[in-house]
C-alpha cells in the first residue's frame, strides 16, 4: 500500500440543513461539482483516530496525527487499488481500526471480501455513504459542501482543509463557523453506529 499526500488540518460539521454555509461558499468562490461517490466506511467502536474507507475501487486509510485548538490533523497512511494483499489488511488496516488479527496465507481481499471480513469482527461495522460534493478553493484552503445519504438518513456536511492550521481557522471564521463542533466522518459514524 502506498500514499503520497501530506498531512492536512481539517474542520467539518454535519447538520440537516447547511444551505446558509453553502451560500457563503458560493459568494467567495466558484464551486466545482464532483461526480457522485458511493463509499463504504469501516468503523471501529475502539477508536475514532483512523478513517478507513473503500472508494472508487481503492482502499484508503488516514490517521489522526493530533489536534490543534478546534482542528484535527489527518495524514494519509495508505491508498491501494483493490484487491489488497491479506498482509496489508493484517498489518495496516486492522491496527488502524484498533484490532489485532492473523490472516495467514489468505488470498488478496476484494471489496466484497474486505467488507465481509469487517462484518465478522465484533468491534467493527460497515456503512455505505452516498456523496454529492461541491468543492471550493478558498485562498489556501479547499472547502466542500456535500449532500449525504447514510442508509436512510439524509444530511449535509461542510468541511475546510489545508496543510496550514491558520488558513483553515481563517476560512472557518469567515464562514461564521468558529465555535462549532468539529466532527470527523469517523467520529460521526461511530456515534451513530455504536
C-alpha positions in Angstrom: 0.0 0.0 0.0 1.3 3.5 -0.7 0.4 7.1 0.0 1.9 10.4 -1.2 -0.3 13.1 0.3 0.7 15.4 3.1 -1.0 15.9 6.5 -3.8 18.4 6.4 -5.7 20.2 9.1 -9.4 19.6 8.8 -12.6 21.1 10.2 -16.0 19.5 9.5 -19.6 20.0 10.6 -22.8 18.0 10.0 -26.4 19.1 10.0 -29.7 18.5 8.4 -29.5 21.9 6.6 -26.3 23.8 5.8 -27.7 25.9 2.9 -26.6 29.1 4.6 -23.0 28.0 4.7 -23.2 26.8 1.1 -24.5 30.2 0.1 -21.5 31.8 1.9 -19.1 29.5 0.0 -20.8 30.4 -3.3 -20.2 34.1 -2.6 -16.5 33.5 -2.0 -15.6 31.1 -4.8 -17.0 29.2 -7.8 -17.8 25.6 -6.8 -16.9 22.6 -8.9 -19.4 19.8 -8.8 -17.8 16.4 -8.4 -19.2 13.1 -9.7 -21.4 11.3 -7.1 -19.4 9.0 -4.9 -20.5 5.8 -3.3 -18.2 4.9 -0.4 -18.1 2.2 2.2 -16.6 3.2 5.6 -15.3 0.6 8.0 -15.8 2.0 11.5 -14.4 0.8 14.8 -16.0 1.1 18.2 -12.5 1.0 19.7 -11.2 4.3 18.3 -12.1 7.3 16.1 -8.4 8.0 15.2 -8.5 6.3 11.8 -10.6 6.8 8.7 -10.8 3.6 6.7 -13.0 3.5 3.5 -13.4 2.0 0.1 -13.9 4.4 -2.7 -13.7 4.0 -6.5 -12.1 0.6 -6.2 -9.5 1.7 -3.8 -8.9 1.1 -0.1 -7.9 4.4 1.7 -6.6 4.8 5.3 -6.0 8.1 7.1 -4.8 8.5 10.6 -5.3 11.3 13.1 -2.0 12.9 13.9 -3.2 15.3 16.6 -5.4 18.2 17.4 -4.7 22.0 17.4 -7.4 24.0 19.1 -10.6 23.1 17.2 -8.8 21.4 14.3 -7.8 17.8 13.6 -4.7 17.0 11.6 -5.1 13.9 9.4 -2.4 12.1 7.5 -3.0 9.7 4.6 -1.5 6.3 5.7 -2.3 4.2 2.7 -4.2 4.0 -0.6 -4.3 0.9 -2.7 -6.4 -0.5 -5.5 -8.5 -3.5 -4.6 -7.9 -6.4 -4.2 -5.3 -5.8 -1.4 -2.9 -8.4 0.0 -4.1 -10.1 3.2 -0.8 -8.9 4.8 -1.9 -5.2 4.2 -5.2 -5.9 6.0 -3.4 -7.6 8.8 -0.6 -5.0 9.2 -2.2 -1.7 8.1 -6.0 -1.9 8.2 -6.6 -3.9 11.4 -4.1 -1.9 13.5 -5.7 1.3 12.2 -9.1 0.0 13.4 -7.7 -1.0 16.8 -7.8 -4.7 16.3 -5.2 -7.5 16.1 -5.7 -10.3 13.6 -3.7 -13.0 12.0 -4.8 -13.7 8.4 -2.1 -16.1 7.4 -2.0 -17.0 3.7 -5.4 -15.8 2.7 -5.8 -14.7 -0.9 -6.0 -10.9 -1.6 -9.1 -9.1 -0.3 -11.6 -7.9 -2.9 -14.0 -5.2 -1.9 -16.7 -7.8 -1.1 -14.2 -9.9 0.9 -12.9 -6.9 2.9 -16.5 -5.8 3.8 -17.3 -9.4 4.7 -14.3 -9.7 6.9 -15.1 -6.4 8.7 -18.7 -7.6 9.3 -17.3 -10.7 11.1 -15.4 -8.5 13.6 -17.4 -7.7 16.7 -15.8 -4.3 17.2 -16.3 -3.2 13.6 -19.2 -2.0 11.4 -19.6 -1.1 7.8 -21.8 1.6 6.3 -22.4 2.9 2.8 -22.4 6.6 2.2 -23.5 8.3 -1.0 -21.9 11.8 -1.5 -22.8 14.6 -3.8 -19.9 17.1 -3.4 -19.3 20.7 -4.5 -15.6 21.7 -4.0 -14.5 25.3 -3.5 -11.0 26.8 -3.5 -10.8 29.4 -0.7 -7.4 31.2 -0.7 -5.1 28.4 0.5 -7.9 26.0 1.6 -10.1 23.5 0.0 -13.7 23.6 1.2 -16.6 21.3 0.3 -20.3 21.3 0.7 -21.7 17.7 0.5 -25.2 16.3 0.5 -25.0 12.8 2.1 -27.2 9.8 2.3 -26.1 7.4 5.0 -28.5 4.5 5.0 -31.9 6.1 5.1 -30.6 9.3 6.7 -30.1 12.4 4.5 -27.9 15.3 5.8 -25.3 17.8 4.8 -21.7 18.4 5.7 -19.3 21.3 5.2 -15.5 20.9 5.5 -12.5 23.1 5.2 -8.9 21.7 5.0 -5.4 22.8 4.3 -1.8 22.0 5.3 -1.6 25.1 7.5 -3.9 25.4 10.5 -4.0 29.2 10.4 -5.5 29.0 6.9 -8.3 26.7 8.0 -9.0 28.8 11.1 -9.3 31.9 9.0 -11.7 30.2 6.5 -13.8 28.7 9.2 -14.1 32.1 10.9 -15.1 33.8 7.6 -17.9 31.2 7.1 -19.2 32.0 10.6 -18.4 28.5 11.9 -15.9 29.5 14.7 -17.1 27.7 17.8 -19.0 25.0 16.0 -18.1 21.4 16.9 -15.5 19.8 14.6 -16.6 16.2 13.9 -14.8 13.9 11.5 -16.6 11.3 9.4 -15.2 8.6 11.6 -16.5 10.2 14.8 -19.9 11.0 13.3 -20.3 7.4 12.0 -19.1 5.9 15.2 -21.6 7.9 17.3 -24.5 6.7 15.1 -23.4 3.1 14.6 -22.5 2.2 18.2 
